[in-house]
Amino acid sequence: MDFIAIDFETANSSRSSACALGLVEVKDGVITAEHSWLIDPEQRFDGMNISIHGITPSMVIGQPTFHELWPTVEPMLHGQIVVAHNAAFDMSVLRYCLDGMSISYPSFQYLCTYLLGKKMLPELPSHKLNVVSEHFGIELKHHDALDDARAAAAILVKLMEQEEHYDPLLLSASQGYASGTMFAGGYTPFSARKNKPAKKQGTKHKPSIYSSRATLSK
C-alpha cells in the first residue's frame, strides 16, 4: 500500500500555469511525509482561479518556478505509483509544465481516485473530491494543494480497504482499469482496460471535460 498522492493548482486556464503543488508519501497505508510548495508560474492569475484556491500573485513572489522546483520533485515521483483525484487534470499540468521546459517525463504509473470512485461508489450524487471525502469522513480544506493530495491519499486507502485489495494496481485492475503511465517517450492515460497506443510527448492536447475549470471537478 505504498504510493504518492499529488495535487496541482493553476494560476489560469493554461495547464502550464502551476502555482501550487502538494505531495503526500504513503507507506504501508500510512502517511509518512508531506510536501507543499507555492510556485511562481511566470504567468498571469485569473480571477476565477484565485476565487477557487485563494492564491494571489503577491503570494508567489520569490517562490521557485517549476523549473527550479523540478529537481526536488522528480526523485519523489520517479518509479512510484502516483495517485490524484481527477488525474487527467493533474497529469496534464505536469506534462505541460515539463513540455514547456523541454524536459523528459519521469517514469511512473498513476491512478485516478475520481474514476475509481465513480465505479466503486455509484450511490454518491457526485464524485468530486469534497463529496467523496465527506462520504468517508475525511477532513478537507478544498483546493488547498496539500489538503487535496492528503484527501486523495486517504480516499485510495479507503477504497482499497473496501475491496480488501492492499495493492493500488490490483485494486485498479479489479475495477477494470489499466494504470496510467508516464515515461521518457510520452504517456498513456488511466482508463478502462483496452489496448491503446502511447501518446507522444509534446503533442498538443485537446481540452476535455476537465479543461479550463478542471479544478472545479476535484
C-alpha positions as CSV (number, residue, x, y, z in Angstrom):
1,M,0.0,0.0,0.0
2,D,2.8,2.4,-1.0
3,F,2.2,5.4,-3.2
4,I,2.5,9.1,-3.7
5,A,-0.6,11.4,-3.9
6,I,-0.3,14.6,-5.9
7,D,-2.3,17.8,-6.5
8,F,-1.7,20.9,-8.5
9,E,-3.4,24.3,-8.5
10,T,-3.1,26.6,-11.5
11,A,-3.0,30.4,-11.9
12,N,-5.2,30.4,-15.0
13,S,-6.8,28.1,-17.6
14,S,-3.4,27.1,-19.0
15,R,-2.2,23.7,-17.8
16,S,1.3,25.1,-17.8
17,S,0.5,27.7,-15.1
18,A,1.1,25.6,-11.9
19,C,1.1,27.8,-8.9
20,A,0.9,25.3,-6.1
21,L,1.8,21.6,-5.6
22,G,1.1,19.2,-2.8
23,L,2.7,15.8,-2.4
24,V,1.9,13.1,0.2
25,E,4.0,10.0,0.6
26,V,2.2,6.8,1.9
27,K,4.0,3.7,3.2
28,D,2.0,0.7,4.3
29,G,-1.2,2.7,4.1
30,V,0.2,5.5,6.5
31,I,1.2,9.0,5.5
32,T,5.0,9.3,6.2
33,A,5.8,12.6,4.7
34,E,4.1,15.7,3.3
35,H,5.4,18.4,1.0
36,S,3.8,21.7,-0.2
37,W,5.1,24.4,-2.4
38,L,3.8,27.7,-3.9
39,I,5.2,28.1,-7.4
40,D,5.8,31.2,-9.4
41,P,4.0,30.3,-12.7
42,E,5.5,33.3,-14.5
43,Q,2.1,33.8,-15.9
44,R,-1.0,35.9,-15.2
45,F,-3.5,34.9,-12.5
46,D,-7.2,34.8,-13.5
47,G,-9.8,35.9,-11.1
48,M,-11.7,32.6,-11.5
49,N,-8.7,30.6,-10.3
50,I,-8.0,33.0,-7.4
51,S,-11.6,32.6,-6.3
52,I,-11.1,28.8,-6.3
53,H,-7.8,28.4,-4.4
54,G,-7.1,31.8,-2.9
55,I,-3.6,32.1,-4.3
56,T,-2.7,35.6,-5.5
57,P,0.2,37.0,-7.5
58,S,1.7,38.6,-4.4
59,M,1.9,35.2,-2.6
60,V,4.2,33.6,-5.3
61,I,6.7,36.5,-5.4
62,G,10.1,35.0,-4.5
63,Q,8.7,31.4,-4.8
64,P,10.5,28.9,-7.0
65,T,9.5,28.5,-10.6
66,F,8.5,25.0,-11.7
67,H,11.9,24.7,-13.5
68,E,13.7,25.5,-10.2
69,L,11.4,23.1,-8.2
70,W,11.6,20.1,-10.5
71,P,15.0,18.7,-9.4
72,T,13.4,18.4,-5.9
73,V,10.1,16.9,-7.1
74,E,11.3,14.5,-9.8
75,P,13.0,11.9,-7.4
76,M,9.9,11.7,-5.4
77,L,7.8,10.6,-8.4
78,H,10.2,8.5,-10.4
79,G,9.4,4.8,-10.3
80,Q,6.5,5.3,-7.9
81,I,2.7,4.7,-8.1
82,V,1.2,8.2,-8.1
83,V,-2.5,8.9,-7.3
84,A,-4.6,12.0,-8.0
85,H,-8.2,12.9,-7.8
86,N,-9.1,13.7,-11.4
87,A,-5.7,12.6,-12.6
88,A,-6.5,13.7,-16.1
89,F,-6.0,17.3,-14.8
90,D,-3.0,16.9,-12.6
91,M,-1.1,14.7,-15.0
92,S,-1.7,17.2,-17.8
93,V,-0.4,20.0,-15.6
94,L,2.7,18.1,-15.0
95,R,3.1,17.3,-18.7
96,Y,2.5,20.8,-19.9
97,C,5.0,22.2,-17.4
98,L,7.6,19.7,-18.5
99,D,6.9,20.3,-22.2
100,G,7.4,24.0,-21.6
101,M,10.9,23.3,-20.3
102,S,11.6,20.6,-22.9
103,I,12.3,18.2,-20.1
104,S,11.7,14.4,-20.5
105,Y,8.9,12.9,-18.4
106,P,9.7,10.9,-15.3
107,S,8.7,7.2,-15.3
108,F,5.9,6.2,-13.0
109,Q,2.4,4.6,-13.0
110,Y,-0.6,6.6,-11.9
111,L,-4.2,6.1,-10.7
112,C,-7.3,8.3,-10.6
113,T,-9.4,8.2,-7.4
114,Y,-12.1,10.2,-9.2
115,L,-12.7,7.5,-11.8
116,L,-12.3,4.7,-9.2
117,G,-14.8,6.5,-7.0
118,K,-17.3,6.7,-9.8
119,K,-17.0,2.9,-10.4
120,M,-16.9,1.9,-6.7
121,L,-19.3,4.4,-5.1
122,P,-22.2,4.6,-7.6
123,E,-24.6,5.6,-4.9
124,L,-23.0,9.1,-4.5
125,P,-24.6,12.0,-6.3
126,S,-21.2,13.4,-7.3
127,H,-17.6,12.1,-7.2
128,K,-15.9,15.5,-6.6
129,L,-13.1,15.4,-4.0
130,N,-15.2,17.1,-1.4
131,V,-18.2,14.8,-1.8
132,V,-16.1,11.6,-1.7
133,S,-14.1,13.0,1.3
134,E,-17.4,13.7,3.2
135,H,-18.6,10.2,2.4
136,F,-15.5,8.7,4.0
137,G,-15.4,11.3,6.9
138,I,-12.1,12.8,5.6
139,E,-11.5,16.4,6.7
140,L,-10.7,18.6,3.7
141,K,-9.8,22.2,3.0
142,H,-10.8,22.0,-0.6
143,H,-8.4,23.4,-3.2
144,D,-5.5,23.6,-0.9
145,A,-2.9,21.6,-2.8
146,L,-1.6,19.7,0.2
147,D,-5.0,19.1,1.7
148,D,-6.3,17.8,-1.6
149,A,-3.4,15.5,-2.0
150,R,-3.9,14.2,1.5
151,A,-7.6,13.6,0.8
152,A,-6.8,11.7,-2.4
153,A,-4.4,9.5,-0.4
154,A,-7.0,8.8,2.2
155,I,-9.6,8.0,-0.4
156,L,-7.4,5.5,-2.1
157,V,-6.7,3.8,1.2
158,K,-10.5,3.7,2.0
159,L,-11.2,2.2,-1.5
160,M,-8.5,-0.4,-1.0
161,E,-9.9,-1.3,2.4
162,Q,-13.4,-1.5,1.0
163,E,-12.4,-4.1,-1.6
164,E,-9.7,-5.8,0.6
165,H,-7.1,-5.1,-2.1
166,Y,-3.9,-3.7,-0.5
167,D,-2.0,-3.0,-3.7
168,P,-3.2,0.0,-5.7
169,L,-2.5,-1.6,-9.0
170,L,-4.5,-4.7,-8.0
171,L,-7.4,-2.5,-6.9
172,S,-7.3,-0.7,-10.3
173,A,-7.2,-3.9,-12.2
174,S,-10.1,-5.4,-10.2
175,Q,-12.3,-2.4,-11.3
176,G,-11.4,-2.9,-14.9
177,Y,-8.9,-0.1,-15.2
178,A,-5.3,0.0,-16.6
179,S,-3.0,2.3,-14.7
180,G,-1.8,5.4,-16.5
181,T,1.9,5.7,-17.2
182,M,4.4,8.4,-17.8
183,F,7.8,7.7,-19.3
184,A,10.6,9.4,-21.2
185,G,8.8,8.9,-24.6
186,G,5.3,10.0,-23.6
187,Y,2.4,8.7,-21.6
188,T,-0.7,6.5,-21.5
189,P,-3.9,7.6,-19.7
190,F,-5.6,5.9,-16.7
191,S,-8.5,4.3,-18.5
192,A,-10.8,1.3,-18.8
193,R,-8.7,-1.7,-20.0
194,K,-8.1,-1.8,-23.7
195,N,-5.1,-1.7,-25.9
196,K,-4.2,2.0,-26.6
197,P,-1.0,3.3,-28.2
198,A,1.1,5.5,-26.1
199,K,0.8,9.2,-26.7
200,K,3.9,11.0,-27.7
201,Q,5.5,13.7,-25.5
202,G,4.9,17.2,-26.6
203,T,1.8,16.6,-28.7
204,K,-0.9,19.2,-28.3
205,H,-3.7,18.0,-26.0
206,K,-7.3,18.9,-26.8
207,P,-9.3,20.3,-23.9
208,S,-11.5,17.7,-22.2
209,I,-14.5,18.0,-19.9
210,Y,-11.8,18.7,-17.2
211,S,-10.4,21.6,-19.2
212,S,-10.2,25.2,-18.1
213,R,-12.3,24.7,-15.0
214,A,-10.8,21.3,-14.2
215,T,-10.0,22.2,-10.7
216,L,-13.7,22.5,-10.0
217,S,-14.2,18.7,-10.5
218,K,-11.8,17.9,-7.7
